[in-house]
Amino acid sequence: MRTVLSPQRIGDDVFEFEVETAEAAQALAASLGRHALAEDVVPGLDRVAVRFDPSNDRQVLDWLSGEHDVPPLQPSAAEILDVPIAYGGKAGPDLAFVCDALSLSKAAFISLHTQSIHRVEMIGFTPGFAYISGLSEDAQIPRLKDPRPRVAAGSVGISSAYTGIYALAGPGGWPLIGQTNLDLFLAEREPAFLLTPGQRIRFKAV
């Protein structure tokens, strides 16, 4: 589909586009990322950022402001990635709070969390942190009032409509329900981060 874009400058070397859905962001990012002028293209939940060499500023602006062929995002042909999770205990210190807030038993919550296929919508606020959709509307929890200064790598949390997985250790404010033992980050792997936008996920209780 041919479309005219309206880039907004958000930095000396970054333009941004607003879109309606994460799927639209991924489709646009895939299209823009094929161009030699794009040094980096990052899709979000409702926008796409394009980083470029500022010495090519005028050329980049002309390119981004023109018509673009943005094919619909095709369903991923990759196999569904099983993500094992140890729910509760030290790995998921907020699971009891989450279950109380949702009036669910631990077993009922785990069944709810593992019964459907989820999808990585974007990689966010820390490197490799995955925002994963597919959480039931009946299982939405707000962020913690007091974020933790350090959350272990592999920790799994939920907030609003998303499951979040911390690829690296760092601060975080999502209620933690468990932890996965997958190698989410390996420097020698290409790509280094295991989870990527568009990937389909199935949670497995261990």
Secondary structure, DSSP 8 states (H G I E B T S, - for coil): -EEE---EEEETTEEEEE-SSHHHHHHHHHHHTTSTT-SEEEE-SSEEEEE--GGGHHHHHHHHTSEEE--------S--EEEEEEESTTT-TTHHHHHHHHT--HHHHHHHHHSS-EEEEEEETTTTEEEEE---GGG-----SS-EEEE-TTEEEEETTEEEE-SS-EEE-S-EEEE--S--B-TTSSSSBS--TT-EEEEEE-
